[in-house]
Amino acid sequence: MKINLIKDKKKTTISFDGETVSDLLKFENTNPETVLIKINKKFATEDEILNDGDVVELIDFISKG
């Protein structure tokens, strides 16, 4: 499937063989504890199923404990 990925404020279209956001994070070597996830402008969790053409935004955040 093709996913429109927004990461580091850059939008790219990637070919992706996984099913879930968790699979995508692994594919992108992204630690799930460091990002917020949006699918088609709605906040999502790691277990959300992705569909062809989805727009996935990975929003970095920094915790200052």
Buried (B, 14 or more C-beta within 10 A) or exposed (E): EEBBBBBEEEEEEBEBEBBBBBBBBEBBEBEBEEBEBBBEEEEBEBEBEBEEEBBBBBBEEEEEE
